[in-house]
Amino acid sequence: MSHTVCLIPGDGIGPEVAEAACRVLDSSGAQINWVELPAGAGALEAHGDVLPDSTVEAIEVHRVALKGPITTPIGKGFRSVNVQLRKRLNLYAAVRPVRSMPGVKTRYENVELVVIRENTEGLYSGLENEITKGVVQSLKIATRAACERIARFAFNYARERERHRVTVFHKANIMKMSDGLFLECARAVHEKEAPDIAYDEMIIDNGCMHIVRDPSEFDILLLENLYGDVVSDLCAGLVGGLGVVPGANIGDGCAVFEAVHGSAPDIAGKGVANPLALIMSGVMMLNHLGETAAAARVKNAYDRVLEEGRPEEITRDIGGKGSTQAFADALIARMQSA
């Protein structure tokens, strides 16, 4: 069975890692027809918009996309393309699996957790205004519908993947209404729909302390938007950084799989960027498409390459001296020899 997948190469190193990822996924045995689409700074120059309507419409039609990193200006400039995509396509669940990778040495071993983040509300609603000169306010939005929806997604995810516990991180001791609603909905969904799955709660500052003390305490973390953004990066640091973790944004109609690291313009065009995060996101995409055998082939290949740790095959951010394409070549060679 062939699949049509939208490809957004992105900015900076995006086109390089996207090319490498596509080569690897094309060698997995899955039949993929790529439809390349513009988004980001390059799209602004060529199309007058960082997220052209044609890009969104194509994803709505084909229902799945793989996206490279896209630049987001800090403090000024255009609004985050990532946020726009999530809102326009109603991609309400961000999923970030975090696991220790063979051959990638960190202070922690045997990390195996998943961060699930509500993706459409909270402070990332972007409702800001200047009340008077020198005074700015930002509104945090929480709705019962969205809180229940993400809680239901988390418990369903746990059941489908035979995971055993969902932990909510919150600040309901201070934000009693917004975070309080998030907790109320998580408790209700657990009680009514998933009593077989263990459930607990932690105030987020205490939870972060527990993560860095012993991440093995946790299985699935469920968080509202801003907290999920911060904690997912924190968890990535446990296993080697954003270059070795995948990401997905999932809704009822569409799914966008993405590298969650930045566009790294300082190394763009040098052929040294690590494509692993986008390749891992591609594995999530293959599983989403039902191509589980192809997904397993790619996963086994990068596990082997990382474990063997040949310097000429792995990129410098994980201790090697290889190029972007050399890493992709190594994965393809392992799949062909398996």
Number of C-alpha atoms within 10 A of each C-alpha: 6 8 15 16 20 25 25 25 24 24 24 23 27 26 19 23 28 23 17 22 27 19 17 24 25 16 18 24 15 19 15 16 13 16 15 16 20 22 29 24 22 17 17 15 10 11 13 11 16 22 22 16 10 11 19 18 13 17 24 17 12 16 18 23 26 26 28 30 25 28 21 18 11 9 7 7 8 15 15 16 17 20 15 16 18 21 15 12 21 18 23 24 26 26 25 26 20 25 19 20 20 17 15 15 14 13 9 16 17 12 19 17 20 23 26 29 26 28 28 23 19 21 17 18 18 14 12 13 11 10 9 8 6 6 8 10 11 14 13 18 15 21 14 12 9 19 24 20 17 25 27 19 19 29 26 16 17 20 15 9 8 10 17 15 18 26 21 22 25 25 17 17 10 11 12 13 13 21 23 17 18 28 23 15 22 26 20 15 21 19 13 8 13 17 13 12 17 14 18 12 16 15 14 17 12 11 20 16 11 15 17 15 11 12 20 15 12 19 18 23 24 27 30 27 23 17 18 22 19 11 20 25 18 16 25 21 19 21 25 21 18 22 22 26 29 25 27 25 25 22 18 11 14 18 26 27 27 28 29 24 19 17 21 15 13 9 12 16 13 12 16 22 24 25 26 24 23 30 30 26 27 28 25 23 25 22 15 15 13 12 19 15 14 21 24 14 22 25 19 15 24 24 16 17 19 19 13 13 18 15 15 14 22 27 24 16 14 18 14 14 16 20 20 25 24 18 27 26 15 20 28 21 15 16 20 12 8 8
